């Protein structure tokens, strides 16, 4: 759906709404599912979706410290994908 909408502002809004599901009050499966959607968006939309990166970083940072290893693993996969897209490390922004 987001790929068909050519509006970066809407991409960011949708991504933020999805990532809000990564907050701790949700079960780990919901948190992981939200991250999987964001991972798919970065994979599918590529560099165009980097406009959502600044808003994504705080959620990634929290998810890298998640109590469930599957959630943490998915966050690490997103970091790798983003670093591939940007060609630079984002580790300094995740602290």
C-alpha positions, -999 to 999 in steps of 0.1 A, spaced: 0 0 0 27 25 10 46 18 -22 16 30 -43 13 62 -22 38 88 -33 37 108 -1 66 107 22 47 122 51 21 94 49 49 69 48 63 83 80 29 85 97 21 49 88 55 36 99 52 54 133 18 39 138 31 4 131 62 9 153 41 21 182 32 -16 185 68 -23 195 62 -7 229 64 -30 259 27 -33 267 22 -55 237 31 -92 235 64 -101 220 47 -115 189 31 -81 182 63 -63 188 81 -86 164 54 -84 138 56 -46 138 93 -48 132 89 -74 105 65 -50 87 91 -21 89 118 -45 78 97 -54 47 91 -17 40 128 -10 40 134 -41 18 106 -33 -7 109 5 -9 147 6 -5 164 40 -4 131 58 -8 120 47 26 151 61 43 130 93 49 114 73 78 148 64 93 150 92 119 117 83 133 125 46 132 158 48 151 143 53 187 121 22 182 150 2 169 171 12 198 144 1 223 139 -32 204 176 -40 204 172 -43 242 139 -62 241 135 -90 266 126 -115 239 154 -127 217 133 -129 185 123 -93 188 160 -83 193 170 -104 163 145 -88 140 157 -53 152 193 -64 143 182 -75 109 166 -41 102 198 -24 113 218 -45 88 193 -37 61 194 0 68 232 0 69 233 -18 35 210 9 21 229 38 36 264 24 31 272 35 67 269 23 102 240 36 123 253 21 156 261 56 170 225 67 165 211 36 184 226 45 218 
